[in-house]
């Protein structure tokens, strides 16, 4: 499937679903969202000029106008506003797309998650906030990417992110099929993963350094994927798999920048309140420059964990492991291991309090950047 086939198929599905939808429909506008407040304590080895405590918060508002035509076609749009831009205290919109759905499935057009990012399966972690499975990396002050570092080659990859998120919050077309016997298929096309909303960027990714691919910029990104969700005699089975590919920077003399080729798979099984699951992602050497004097390594991560839910209480634990090339001018790789436990309690509908503890161990090819430590987080979450 190439990008033209995907775009054409999405347009055809939308046209067929529209049929003779001529009657004027009244739009309903729904407003919802979520907010959290989080307090953290961090004790780590590499802590020069770092404080041990910090607070942070975020609020998001979803605005969803929708209508239904007389032939059954549902259509509308969604915008998600965020108040989370650090010290600048600005509000942005990280989701803004049109959609249409019917017996053909659903088509989204605009700034939205890719199919895999929307439907991937990993270990259950309901004791964490709002699906932010890799958020621990925001607290442990991972070494910043340098000119020779691969840390920023894979956009959205925090070393332990369990989702294929290389497309970023870029403008795209996404298709979700109807679900048949628990199985759903999907695909997406993103012209360029650093271009969104009204931006028009027709240039090809350029080379800004000798060892990496313009900070993770790819063009003509295409993904395909599938997920499964079914129950057998009280046993719930969830699974997902996906593949993503795209074009890296054009090669110049003496360079060999690798195109994006990434895949993921995940499985989760639940029974009587218990769940056990995990996932694996592999980016290969996407975006890296395989040439003499550059030390490339595979970027990948995996997660495994268990969870138990009873009434308003959920407890769980997981292990995360992620690696990438680290400093590409130095032989070796960077590896982050995270051991995590957490608990959540639903105080009232839409109101939850949570606590988690993480131990992390970072091994870097640049040994001076090795680090380990402990993180304790307390938070309250409102979802409405």
Residue, then its C-alpha position, 0 to 999 in steps of 0.5 A: x500500500x502506498x500513500x496514493x492508494x491510502x489517500x484514495x481508499x480513504x476518500x472512496x470510503x468517505x464518498x460511499x458512506x456519504x451516499x445521499x446525505x442531503x438532509x440538514x443535520x443539527x450539530x451537537x457540541x460536546x465539551x470534555x477533558x481532563x486535568x492532573x496535578x503531580x508532585x514529585x521527589x527525585x533522588x539520583x546520582x547525577x544531580x548537580x544543580x538539580x532540586x529534589x522536588x517539583x510540581x507540575x500540572x496540565x489541563x486539556x479541553x476537548x471540543x467535539x461538534x458532531x452530526x448524523x445524516x439521514x443515511x446514518x453517516x456520522x461526521x464532525x470534528x475534534x479540537x483538543x486545547x492544552x494548558x501545559x507549555x511550561x514556564x511560558x504558560x501558553x495554550x496550544x491545540x495538539x489535536x485538530x481534525x475532521x472525521x466521518x464514520x459509518x459502516x465503512x469504518x472511520x476516516x480522520x483528516x488533520x492533526x491526530x494520532x496515527x492508527x497504531x498510536x491510537x490502538x496499540x496494546x501493552x501492559x496495563x498501567x491504569x495506575x498511571x495518568x491518562x495513558x502516559x506510560x513513559x512519563x517517568x523520563x520527564x522526571x529523571x533528567x536524561x542527558x540532552x541530545x548533542x550533535x553526535x547523539x541519536x537521542x533525538x533521531x526518533x521523534x516521540x521516542x523517550x527510550x521507553x515509549x511503548x507506541x509507534x509515534x514517529x509521525x508526531x502531531x503532524x497532519x495526516x489521513x488515518x483510516x480505522x476499519x469496522x471491527x469484525x469478530x474482535x479484529x480491526x485494521x487500519x492505516x495512515x499517511x503523513x506527508x511530513x512529520x514536522x508539518x501540521x495544521x496550516x503549515x505547508x512544507x514541500x521540502x525534503x528532509x535535509x541533513x543538518x549533521x554528519x551522523x543523524x537525520x535532521x532530528x528525526x524528520x521523515x517524509x511520506x510516512x505510511x503505516x499499517x496495523x491491526x488490533x484484536x479485542x475479544x473475551x472468551x469465558x471471562x478471559x479478555x485477550x487484546x493484541x496489536x501489531x503495526x509497521x511504519x515506514x518513511x523516507x529519511x534525508x537524501x543521501x550525500x556523498x559519503x553518507x548512508x542515512x537509513x529510512x524509517x522502518x519500524x514495527x511493534x507488537x503487544x499482547x494483554x490477557x486479563x481474568x477476574x481483575x488480573x491482567x498480564x501484558x507487554x509490548x515490543x517496538x523496534x526502529x532498527x537504525x532508522x535515521x542513523x548514518x551508517x558510514x565509517x566512523x559512526x557507531x550505529x545501534x538499534x533503537x528498540x524498547x520492551x515492556x512487561x507488567x501485571x495489574x490487579x483491579x478491585x472496585x475503586x482500587x488498582x495496583x500494578x507493577x512493570x519493567x521497561x527497557x529501552x536502548x538507542x545508539x547514544x552518542x554516535x561518535x562513541x562506540x556503544x549504546x544507551x540503555x534505560x531500565x525502569x522498575x515501577x510499582x503504582x496504585x490508584x484509587x477512584x475517590x468519586x466518578x471522574x476523580x482519582x488519586x495515584x501514587x507510584x515509585x520508580x527505580x531507574x538505571x541508565x547506562x550510557x556509552x559515554x560513561x560520565x552520563x551513567x545514572x541511577x536513582x529513585x522517583x516518587x510521584x503523587x497525583x490527582x486526576x480529574x476526567x470529565 
